Amino acid sequence: MDPDRPQPGDPLPSRRRRWLLQHLLRRRWLQTVVRTRRVARLPANVATSGWGAFVEWFGRLEISENAVLLGFAVAIGAAGGLGVAAFYKLIDLAYIAFFQWPLEQIGSGPFVLYRPLLTAAGMYTAWWVMRRLGRGHEGLNVPDVQLAVARRGGYIPTRPALARTTASAITLGAGGSAGSEGPVAVLGSTIGSFLGRAFRFDAGRVRVLVAAGAAAGISAAFNAPLAGAFFALEEILGSLAVAAFPPVVVASVVGAVVSHSFFGNHPAFPIPTEYGYTLTREIFAFYPLLGVLAGVMAALFVRLYFRAETMAQRSTLPAPVLPLVGGIAVGAIVLASGGLLVGDGHLSIPLDLFGRLPWFTLLLLALGKILATAITLNTGGSGGVFTPALYVGAATGGAFGAALASLFPDLPLSPEAYALVGMGAVVAASTHAPITGILIVFEMTNDYQIMVPLMLTTVIAYLVARRLEADSLYSGWLRRRGEVLEHGADRDVLAGQLVADAYDPDPQVIGEAATVPQLLERLEPGAQTDFPVVDSELRLVGVITVADLVRLAAEPPEATAPLIAADIAVPVDPVTPQDSLLDAVRRMGVRGAASLPVVDPETGRLLGMLGRGDVLALYERALAGAHAGGRGVVRS
């Protein structure tokens, strides 16, 4: 019952006047609120309609696809470089707030005892930022960017991403063990996603701009434009697609140039001298052994990291208490290391010190870094895993080099060289990104002498880690959330589609008795680059590529006159309509082929050709929810 409405016991005139007056006042107040909201929304509505008109005008301009992507790549690279500079300033501010100012107030003696508590306060603040400002979003790391590219058309929410950047700066500045590459890659990707969506680009363009943003962030943070570009192509997009290569490279270069204006043009990790190898036995014995050790350490890193995640999820501690407990644990580990595990929040790998410490101390530092990183990122802290992997690799390589130097004191061995090589090896093995692992160390050090042992050790470590642990630090995070992605490719989508859904049932076919002049007629411009050769019953004999035809055209006619198509065709391993596209793509990769023949499994008759373009077209349709039907046709 409304107490303000007229009641039966009240005098009729007074009851009615009071109720009417209150009703009119309430109505006028509501009308005033509505008018105020309409007036407040007017500028936003005008701006939105104005921006929509601008976007429509921009879309009507006859600008080529490459020009659009390159123009936006320049803008994303510049914004990414500025974002990295701002992120580093945030780290400095957090370091001042959580360490420098308390040190001035407390004094160096008691400060040592307070360090775990200050780290705990920083991790709690980072947790609070993500819970309140980031709306409890648990992603917004490199794997989540991969997922956005593969499943969400490149959509990355802006506000949670900015909250993640802030939380990461607080974590790093407060002494947490995490990396800066994850936040800067997400920040750059968010810029690319925001611009692509603001201009209402299609999903294909947005994905490329997201990768360009990630490249700009990595490039600006590590002064490594090559590594930034290949990180985006290798990890975010999952392919070295020709169409994506120019904008990704341009954004990476622009990001590095912008960062030079803030940090100078010098390696992110300068070394006093060039470290190479002085003995042949180092290449054929010592560095391969380091590759095995780095692969084992990377697999241990992955397993301990996700074991800590499982333990944190099963913990019965209240959510606000977990970051406090984790921060105290991390602070204690860092305190036990004498501060060597984290430095001042930025990349800190004391290579000169690693060359003087005993091997068992360096091994303890590597294990301590793994444990501190796993606790930091699974109990409320934010950041990446790439930079901690660099540290673990440097400590592991330094330990191995120091052990060799103690075993063979008469040999001119340099533990620092093994530390540098170990950096790239563990990064490649723990993230399953060997190209990035090689390039990042080369660009961070500008040491060309280290390239030969670095390449060999990195490949061995990558293979050993894949043998011991199927997941990487990126793919494992996704798999534990029900997603199966690898290097940006959605394996679930490819595994769920059949060759029958994608292949071309009407390719150009060559008979096995065709002569060389007839074959050379195929050298006309066209989309098909592989030509199946069949017998009179349409059974597959082999495949002739355009490269084979070019070589034939360069030979004298009298040398090729006796040849027919069956003599030139190369036998290949075909696929059947019931094979999955994932299996077909793997076979293409093993053979290095642009397409594969599709045959009937019972008769061996050719049914068509499956090309990479066919796979990508079906992949895009599957992501958009429009699965193609089977198209297999047996030709007579």
C-alpha positions in Angstrom: 0.0 0.0 0.0 1.3 3.5 -0.9 1.2 5.6 2.2 1.1 8.8 0.1 -2.2 7.8 -1.6 -5.5 9.1 -0.1 -6.5 6.8 2.8 -10.2 6.2 3.7 -9.8 7.9 7.1 -8.5 11.2 5.8 -10.7 14.2 5.1 -11.6 14.0 1.4 -10.4 17.5 0.2 -7.1 17.5 2.0 -6.3 13.9 1.0 -7.0 14.6 -2.7 -5.0 17.9 -2.8 -2.0 16.3 -1.1 -1.9 13.3 -3.4 -2.4 15.3 -6.6 0.4 17.7 -5.6 2.8 14.9 -4.9 1.8 13.1 -8.1 2.4 16.3 -10.2 5.8 17.0 -8.5 6.9 13.4 -9.2 5.8 13.6 -12.8 7.6 16.9 -13.4 10.8 15.6 -11.8 10.7 12.5 -14.1 10.2 14.8 -17.1 13.1 16.9 -16.1 15.4 13.9 -15.7 14.4 12.6 -19.2 15.0 16.0 -20.8 18.4 16.3 -19.1 19.4 12.8 -20.3 18.3 13.7 -23.9 20.3 16.9 -23.8 23.4 15.1 -22.4 23.2 12.4 -25.1 22.8 14.9 -27.9 26.5 15.5 -28.4 27.3 11.8 -28.3 24.6 11.1 -30.8 25.8 13.9 -33.1 29.4 12.6 -32.8 28.3 9.0 -33.6 26.3 10.0 -36.6 29.2 12.2 -37.8 31.7 9.4 -37.4 29.3 7.0 -39.2 29.1 9.4 -42.1 32.9 9.8 -42.2 33.4 6.0 -42.2 30.9 5.6 -45.0 32.7 8.3 -47.0 36.0 6.6 -46.3 34.6 3.3 -47.5 33.5 4.8 -50.8 37.1 6.0 -51.6 38.7 3.8 -54.2 41.8 3.0 -52.1 43.6 -0.2 -52.7 43.7 -2.9 -50.0 47.5 -2.6 -49.6 47.3 1.2 -49.3 44.6 0.9 -46.6 46.5 -1.7 -44.6 49.8 0.0 -44.9 48.3 3.4 -43.8 46.7 1.9 -40.8 49.9 -0.1 -40.0 51.8 3.2 -39.7 49.2 4.6 -37.3 49.1 1.4 -35.3 53.0 1.3 -35.1 53.1 4.9 -33.9 50.4 4.3 -31.3 52.0 1.1 -30.2 55.4 2.8 -29.7 53.8 5.5 -27.6 51.8 3.0 -25.7 55.0 1.1 -24.8 56.6 4.3 -23.6 53.5 5.1 -21.4 53.6 1.5 -20.1 57.2 1.8 -19.0 56.4 5.1 -17.2 53.6 3.3 -15.3 56.1 0.6 -14.2 58.5 3.4 -13.0 55.6 5.0 -11.1 54.7 1.7 -9.5 58.3 1.1 -8.5 58.5 4.5 -6.9 55.2 3.9 -5.0 55.9 0.4 -3.8 59.7 0.5 -3.3 61.5 3.7 -3.7 59.3 5.8 -1.5 58.9 3.2 1.3 62.7 2.7 1.2 63.2 6.5 1.9 60.6 6.3 4.7 61.7 3.1 6.4 65.4 2.9 5.8 67.4 0.2 4.1 67.7 -2.1 7.2 64.0 -2.7 8.0 63.0 -2.4 4.4 64.4 -5.8 3.6 61.8 -7.4 6.0 59.0 -5.4 4.5 59.7 -6.3 0.9 57.4 -9.4 0.8 54.6 -7.3 2.3 55.1 -4.6 -0.3 55.0 -7.1 -3.2 51.8 -8.6 -1.7 50.3 -5.1 -1.6 51.2 -4.6 -5.2 49.7 -7.9 -6.3 46.5 -7.2 -4.4 46.3 -3.8 -6.1 46.8 -5.5 -9.5 44.1 -8.0 -8.7 41.7 -5.3 -7.6 42.3 -3.3 -10.8 41.4 -6.3 -12.9 38.4 -7.2 -10.8 36.9 -3.7 -10.7 38.2 -1.9 -13.9 38.8 -5.1 -15.9 35.4 -6.6 -14.9 37.0 -9.8 -13.8 38.4 -10.7 -17.2 40.9 -13.5 -16.8 42.3 -13.3 -20.3 43.8 -10.4 -22.3 47.2 -12.1 -22.6 48.9 -13.5 -25.8 46.8 -16.7 -25.9 43.7 -14.6 -25.6 44.8 -12.5 -28.5 45.3 -15.7 -30.5 41.8 -16.7 -29.6 40.4 -13.4 -30.6 42.1 -13.7 -34.0 41.0 -17.3 -34.5 37.4 -17.2 -33.1 36.2 -13.6 -32.6 37.3 -11.9 -35.8 40.0 -9.9 -34.0 37.6 -8.4 -31.4 39.5 -7.4 -28.2 37.6 -5.4 -25.5 39.3 -2.0 -24.9 38.5 -1.3 -21.3 39.6 -4.7 -19.9 42.8 -4.5 -22.0 43.7 -1.1 -20.6 43.0 -2.5 -17.1 45.3 -5.4 -17.8 48.1 -3.1 -18.9 47.7 -1.1 -15.7 47.6 -4.2 -13.6 50.8 -5.5 -15.3 52.7 -2.3 -14.7 51.7 -2.5 -11.0 52.8 -6.2 -10.8 56.2 -5.5 -12.4 56.8 -2.3 -10.4 55.9 -4.0 -7.1 58.4 -6.8 -7.6 56.3 -9.5 -9.1 57.9 -12.0 -11.5 56.4 -11.5 -14.9 57.2 -10.2 -18.3 56.5 -7.0 -20.2 56.0 -8.5 -23.6 52.5 -9.8 -22.9 51.0 -6.4 -21.8 52.7 -4.5 -24.7 51.6 -7.2 -27.3 48.0 -7.0 -25.9 48.1 -3.2 -25.9 49.2 -3.0 -29.5 46.7 -5.6 -30.5 43.9 -3.7 -28.8 44.9 -0.6 -30.7 44.6 -2.5 -34.0 41.3 -4.1 -33.0 39.9 -0.8 -31.9 40.8 1.0 -35.2 39.6 -1.9 -37.3 36.2 -2.0 -35.6 35.9 1.8 -35.5 36.3 1.9 -39.3 33.9 -1.1 -39.6 36.5 -3.3 -41.5 35.7 -6.9 -42.2 37.2 -9.6 -39.9 40.1 -10.4 -42.3 41.4 -6.8 -42.1 40.8 -6.6 -38.3 42.9 -9.8 -37.8 45.8 -8.3 -39.8 45.6 -5.1 -37.8 45.6 -7.0 -34.5 48.8 -8.8 -35.6 50.3 -5.5 -36.7 49.6 -4.1 -33.2 51.2 -7.0 -31.5 54.3 -6.7 -33.7 54.6 -3.0 -32.9 54.4 -3.6 -29.2 57.0 -6.3 -29.2 59.3 -4.3 -31.5 59.0 -1.2 -29.4 59.6 -3.0 -26.1 62.6 -5.0 -27.1 64.0 -2.8 -30.0 63.6 -5.8 -32.1 61.6 -5.1 -35.3 62.4 -8.5 -37.0 61.4 -10.5 -33.9 58.3 -8.4 -33.4 57.1 -9.0 -36.9 57.8 -12.8 -36.8 56.3 -13.1 -33.4 53.0 -11.7 -34.8 53.1 -13.9 -37.8 54.3 -17.0 -36.0 52.2 -16.8 -32.9 49.3 -14.4 -33.5 48.3 -15.2 -37.1 49.9 -18.6 -37.3 51.2 -18.2 -40.8 53.7 -16.2 -42.9 50.8 -15.1 -45.2 52.0 -12.8 -48.0 49.0 -10.5 -47.6 49.7 -9.9 -43.9 53.5 -9.6 -44.2 53.8 -5.9 -45.4 51.5 -4.3 -42.8 52.9 -6.4 -39.9 56.5 -5.4 -40.9 55.6 -1.7 -41.4 53.9 -1.5 -38.0 56.9 -3.3 -36.4 59.4 -0.9 -37.9 57.4 2.2 -37.0 57.0 1.0 -33.4 60.8 0.5 -33.1 61.4 4.0 -34.6 59.0 5.6 -32.2 60.6 3.8 -29.2 64.0 5.1 -30.3 62.9 8.6 -29.6 62.3 7.6 -26.0 64.9 5.0 -25.2 67.6 5.5 -27.8 68.7 3.3 -30.7 70.6 0.6 -28.8 70.1 -3.1 -28.1 67.6 -3.8 -25.3 70.2 -6.1 -23.8 73.7 -4.6 -24.6 76.7 -6.9 -24.1 80.3 -5.8 -23.5 81.8 -8.0 -26.1 80.7 -10.5 -28.9 80.4 -14.1 -27.8 80.9 -16.7 -30.4 82.3 -20.2 -30.3 86.1 -20.8 -30.2 86.1 -24.6 -30.5 84.5 -26.9 -33.1 83.6 -29.3 -30.3 81.4 -26.7 -28.8 79.2 -26.8 -31.9 79.1 -30.6 -32.2 79.0 -31.5 -28.5 78.5 -28.8 -26.0 75.8 -26.7 -27.6 73.6 -29.7 -28.6 73.8 -30.8 -24.9 72.7 -27.3 -23.9 69.8 -27.7 -26.3 68.7 -30.9 -24.6 69.0 -29.2 -21.1 67.1 -26.1 -22.3 64.3 -28.3 -23.7 64.0 -30.2 -20.4 63.9 -26.9 -18.5 61.3 -25.4 -20.8 59.1 -28.5 -20.4 59.5 -28.1 -16.6 58.5 -24.5 -16.8 55.3 -25.3 -18.7 54.3 -28.1 -16.3 55.1 -26.2 -13.1 53.3 -23.1 -14.4 50.0 -25.0 -15.1 50.4 -27.0 -11.9 50.4 -23.7 -10.0 47.3 -22.6 -11.9 45.5 -25.8 -10.9 46.5 -25.4 -7.3 45.3 -21.8 -7.2 41.9 -22.8 -8.7 41.5 -25.5 -6.1 42.5 -23.2 -3.2 39.9 -22.6 -0.5 41.3 -19.2 0.3 39.0 -16.2 -0.3 39.6 -14.5 -3.6 41.1 -11.2 -2.0 43.4 -13.3 0.2 45.0 -15.3 -2.6 47.0 -12.4 -4.2 48.2 -11.4 -0.7 49.5 -14.9 0.0 51.0 -15.2 -3.4 52.7 -11.8 -3.1 54.3 -12.7 0.2 55.6 -16.0 -1.3 57.0 -14.2 -4.4 58.5 -11.5 -2.2 60.2 -14.1 0.0 61.7 -15.9 -3.1 63.0 -12.6 -4.5 64.4 -11.7 -1.1 66.2 -15.0 -0.9 67.7 -14.4 -4.4 69.1 -11.0 -3.2 66.8 -9.2 -5.7 68.4 -10.9 -8.7 65.1 -12.4 -9.9 63.3 -9.2 -10.7 65.5 -6.0 -10.7 63.6 -2.8 -10.8 60.6 -4.0 -12.8 62.2 -3.9 -16.3 64.1 -6.6 -18.2 67.1 -7.4 -15.8 69.4 -10.2 -16.7 72.9 -9.6 -15.1 74.9 -11.4 -17.7 78.2 -10.3 -16.3 77.2 -11.7 -12.9 76.0 -14.9 -14.5 79.5 -15.4 -15.9 81.0 -15.4 -12.3 78.4 -17.3 -10.2 78.8 -21.0 -9.6 76.7 -23.3 -11.7 74.5 -24.5 -8.8 73.6 -21.0 -7.9 72.6 -20.2 -11.5 70.5 -23.4 -11.6 68.7 -22.3 -8.4 68.0 -18.9 -9.9 66.5 -20.6 -13.0 64.2 -22.8 -10.8 63.4 -19.8 -8.5 62.4 -17.7 -11.6 60.0 -20.5 -12.7 58.4 -20.8 -9.3 58.1 -17.1 -8.8 56.6 -16.5 -12.2 54.1 -19.4 -11.8 53.0 -18.0 -8.4 52.8 -14.4 -9.6 50.6 -15.0 -12.6 48.3 -17.5 -11.0 47.5 -15.7 -7.8 46.4 -12.3 -9.1 49.4 -10.7 -10.7 49.5 -9.7 -14.4 52.1 -9.9 -17.1 53.7 -12.1 -19.7 55.8 -15.3 -19.7 58.2 -14.4 -22.5 60.6 -12.3 -20.5 60.7 -14.8 -17.6 61.6 -17.5 -20.2 64.5 -15.3 -21.3 65.7 -15.2 -17.7 65.3 -18.9 -17.2 67.2 -19.6 -20.4 70.0 -17.2 -19.4 70.4 -18.8 -16.0 70.2 -22.4 -17.4 72.7 -21.6 -20.2 75.0 -19.8 -17.7 74.8 -22.8 -15.3 75.7 -25.2 -18.1 78.6 -23.0 -19.3 79.9 -22.6 -15.7 79.8 -26.3 -15.2 81.7 -26.9 -18.4 84.3 -24.3 -17.4 84.9 -26.0 -14.1 85.1 -29.4 -15.8 87.5 -28.2 -18.5 89.5 -25.4 -17.0 92.0 -25.4 -19.8 89.5 -24.8 -22.6 88.7 -21.1 -23.5 85.0 -21.4 -22.7 82.7 -18.4 -22.0 79.7 -19.0 -19.7 78.2 -15.8 -21.0 78.0 -17.2 -24.5 76.0 -20.2 -23.2 73.7 -17.9 -21.2 72.9 -15.9 -24.4 72.2 -19.1 -26.4 70.1 -20.5 -23.5 67.9 -17.4 -23.6 66.7 -18.1 -27.2 66.5 -21.9 -26.6 64.2 -21.8 -23.6 62.0 -19.1 -25.2 61.6 -21.1 -28.3 61.0 -24.3 -26.5 58.5 -22.9 -23.9 56.4 -20.9 -26.4 56.9 -23.1 -29.5 58.2 -20.1 -31.5 61.7 -21.1 -32.7 62.0 -18.3 -35.2 61.1 -15.7 -32.6 63.5 -17.2 -30.1 66.4 -16.9 -32.5 65.6 -13.4 -33.8 64.9 -11.9 -30.4 68.3 -12.8 -28.9 70.1 -11.7 -32.0 68.4 -8.3 -32.1 68.5 -7.8 -28.4 72.3 -8.3 -28.4 73.4 -7.4 -31.9 75.9 -10.2 -31.7 76.2 -12.0 -35.0 78.9 -14.3 -33.7 76.3 -16.1 -31.6 74.0 -17.0 -34.5 75.4 -20.5 -35.4 75.3 -22.0 -31.9 72.0 -20.2 -31.2 70.2 -21.6 -34.2 71.4 -25.2 -33.5 70.6 -25.1 -29.8 67.2 -23.5 -30.3 66.1 -26.2 -32.8 67.2 -29.0 -30.5 65.6 -27.4 -27.4 62.3 -26.9 -29.4 62.2 -30.6 -30.5 63.1 -31.9 -27.0 60.4 -29.8 -25.3 57.8 -30.9 -27.9 58.7 -34.5 -27.1 58.4 -34.0 -23.4 55.4 -31.6 -23.2 52.8 -31.2 -26.0 51.6 -27.8 -24.7 53.4 -24.5 -24.8 52.9 -21.7 -22.3 50.4 -20.3 -24.8 48.6 -23.3 -26.1 48.3 -24.8 -22.6 46.4 -21.8 -21.3 43.9 -22.2 -24.1 43.6 -25.9 -23.9 42.7 -25.7 -20.2 39.8 -23.4 -21.3 38.5 -25.8 -23.9 40.2 -24.2 -26.9 42.6 -26.0 -29.2 44.7 -23.5 -31.0 48.3 -23.7 -32.1 50.2 -20.7 -33.6 47.0 -18.8 -34.1 45.3 -21.6 -36.1 42.1 -23.1 -34.8 42.8 -26.8 -34.8 39.2 -27.6 -33.7 37.8 -26.0 -36.9 40.3 -27.7 -39.2 39.9 -31.1 -37.5 36.1 -30.9 -37.7 36.1 -30.2 -41.5 36.6 -32.8 -44.2 38.5 -32.6 -47.4 35.1 -33.4 -49.1 33.9 -30.0 -47.9 36.7 -28.0 -49.5 38.4 -29.5 -52.6 38.0 -28.4 -56.2 36.3 -31.1 -58.2 37.3 -29.7 -61.6 41.0 -29.0 -61.8 43.1 -29.1 -64.9 44.3 -32.7 -65.5 47.2 -34.0 -67.6 47.1 -37.4 -69.3 50.1 -39.6 -68.6 51.0 -39.8 -72.4 51.1 -36.0 -72.8 54.3 -34.7 -74.6 56.5 -31.9 -73.4 55.1 -29.4 -75.9 51.6 -30.2 -74.6 52.8 -29.8 -71.1 54.4 -26.4 -71.8 51.0 -25.1 -72.9 50.1 -25.2 -69.2 52.5 -22.3 -68.5 49.8 -19.8 -69.2 48.8 -17.5 -66.3 46.3 -19.1 -63.9 45.6 -20.0 -60.3 46.6 -23.7 -60.6 50.2 -24.4 -59.8 50.1 -28.2 -59.4 48.7 -30.5 -62.2 47.7 -34.0 -61.5 48.8 -36.7 -64.0 46.3 -39.6 -64.5 46.1 -42.7 -66.6 43.3 -43.7 -69.0 41.1 -44.8 -66.0 41.7 -41.5 -64.1 43.9 -43.2 -61.6 46.5 -40.8 -60.2 50.1 -41.2 -61.5 51.7 -38.2 -59.9 51.9 -34.4 -59.9 53.7 -31.9 -62.2 54.3 -28.5 -60.8 54.7 -25.2 -62.5 58.4 -25.2 -61.3 58.8 -28.5 -63.2 57.4 -27.0 -66.3 59.7 -24.0 -66.1 62.7 -26.3 -65.9 61.5 -28.2 -68.9 61.1 -25.0 -70.9 64.8 -24.1 -70.1 66.0 -27.4 -71.6 66.9 -27.9 -75.3 63.9 -29.4 -77.2 66.0 -32.3 -78.4 66.7 -33.3 -74.7 63.1 -33.3 -73.7 61.6 -34.8 -76.9 61.4 -38.4 -75.7 59.8 -37.5 -72.4 56.1 -37.8 -71.6 54.1 -36.7 -68.6 54.4 -40.1 -66.8 58.2 -39.7 -66.9 58.1 -36.3 -65.3 55.3 -36.7 -62.7 56.4 -37.0 -59.1 54.5 -39.5 -57.0 52.7 -37.9 -54.0 50.8 -39.0 -51.0 47.1 -38.0 -51.9 44.3 -37.4 -49.5 40.8 -38.8 -49.5 37.4 -37.0 -49.1 37.0 -38.4 -45.6 40.4 -37.1 -44.3 40.2 -34.0 -42.0 41.5 -30.7 -43.2 44.0 -30.7 -40.3 45.6 -33.9 -41.7 45.6 -32.4 -45.2 47.3 -29.2 -44.0 50.0 -31.2 -42.1 50.7 -33.2 -45.3 51.0 -30.0 -47.3 53.5 -28.8 -44.7 55.6 -31.9 -44.8 55.7 -31.9 -48.6 56.0 -28.1 -48.9 53.1 -28.3 -51.5 50.5 -25.7 -52.4 47.9 -28.4 -53.1 47.3 -32.1 -52.9 45.4 -34.5 -55.1 42.1 -36.0 -53.8 41.5 -39.6 -54.7 38.8 -42.3 -54.2 40.2 -44.6 -51.4 38.7 -47.7 -53.1 39.6 -47.2 -56.8 42.5 -44.6 -56.6 40.7 -42.5 -59.2 41.3 -38.7 -59.0 38.4 -36.7 -57.6 39.9 -33.3 -57.5 42.6 -31.0 -56.0 42.8 -29.5 -52.5 44.7 -26.2 -52.3 45.7 -24.0 -49.4 43.2 -21.4 -50.8 40.4 -23.9 -50.6 41.3 -24.7 -47.0 41.4 -21.0 -46.0 38.1 -20.3 -47.7 36.3 -23.0 -45.8 38.1 -22.0 -42.6 36.7 -18.5 -42.9 33.2 -19.8 -43.7 33.4 -22.1 -40.7 34.4 -19.3 -38.4 31.5 -17.2 -39.7 29.1 -20.1 -39.0 28.5 -21.0 -42.7 29.8 -24.5 -43.1 30.0 -25.6 -46.7 28.4 -28.9 -47.7 30.3 -31.8 -49.3 31.2 -31.3 -52.9 32.8 -34.6 -53.9 32.1 -35.6 -57.5 33.4 -38.7 -59.1 34.2 -37.9 -62.7 33.7 -40.5 -65.4 
